[in-house]
Amino acid sequence: MKFLEIGTDKDHVHFLIQSVPTYHVTKLVTMLKSLTAREVFKRCPHVKKKLWGGEFWSDGYYASTVGRHGNENTIGDYVKKQAAKYQKLYEDRQLSLF
């Protein structure tokens, strides 16, 4: 899994992720939520105490896929424009899952 863009708004996050087609979208979302929550709680342990039920992410999500012929640049621009001020939130490298 490789993050191409991450955009934030007041109450949600948009990710543009590149992955191999053998992973189901549900598995990618589950891994993404698990890894990011674990990292936030490791870096900021006080956050967990302030959350309802100690959960970082809500249960729901929306996912869409872009195939070989989709326009990745258009979607990347959309993600960047989610907040009034865009800030790159990740390093441009592959995320290690295991």
C-alpha positions, 0 to 999 in steps of 0.5 A, spaced: 500 500 500 502 506 498 499 513 500 499 518 494 495 523 497 492 525 504 487 530 504 483 532 511 477 536 512 474 538 519 471 531 520 473 526 515 480 524 511 481 523 504 486 518 502 488 516 495 492 509 495 495 505 490 495 498 492 495 491 488 489 488 485 489 482 490 487 486 496 480 487 497 478 494 499 475 492 505 482 489 507 485 495 505 481 500 509 481 495 515 489 495 515 489 503 514 484 504 520 488 499 524 495 502 523 493 509 523 490 508 530 495 504 533 500 510 531 496 516 533 495 512 540 503 510 540 505 518 539 499 521 543 496 516 548 492 521 551 488 522 545 485 515 547 482 517 553 478 523 550 475 519 545 468 515 546 469 508 547 477 509 546 476 508 538 479 513 533 475 511 527 468 511 526 465 504 523 463 507 516 467 509 510 466 510 503 471 507 498 472 508 490 477 505 486 480 508 480 482 503 474 488 503 469 484 508 465 482 512 471 485 519 472 489 519 478 491 526 477 484 529 477 482 525 484 489 527 487 487 534 486 480 533 489 483 530 495 488 536 496 483 541 495 479 538 501 481 543 506 482 550 505 490 549 506 493 543 503 498 540 507 502 534 505 501 529 511 505 523 509 512 521 507 513 519 499 515 512 501 511 505 501 508 503 507 510 497 511 504 492 513 508 487 516 
